[in-house]
């Protein structure tokens, strides 16, 4: 199951997300930028609890897919974090 996290703009935010995922006991195999791929599907209750925990950091979960704005943000962050000239 893939989810996308809106408003994740720095590595510090990623740290908080990882802490929450581990605290809630969710196993994932891919975590890149705004995308998390879980090993198993989350139940409705688990998704609701995860969504509530992310909201405390100003983050929003999206289960349908990443929008264009998120892709642009990811590209810009990649350029900045890896010191790549545009």
Secondary structure, 3 states (H helix, E strand, C coil): CEEEEECCCCHHHHHHHHHHHHHHCCCEEEEECCEEEECCCCCHHHHHHHHHHHHCCCCEEECCCCCHHHHHHHHHHHHHHCCCCC
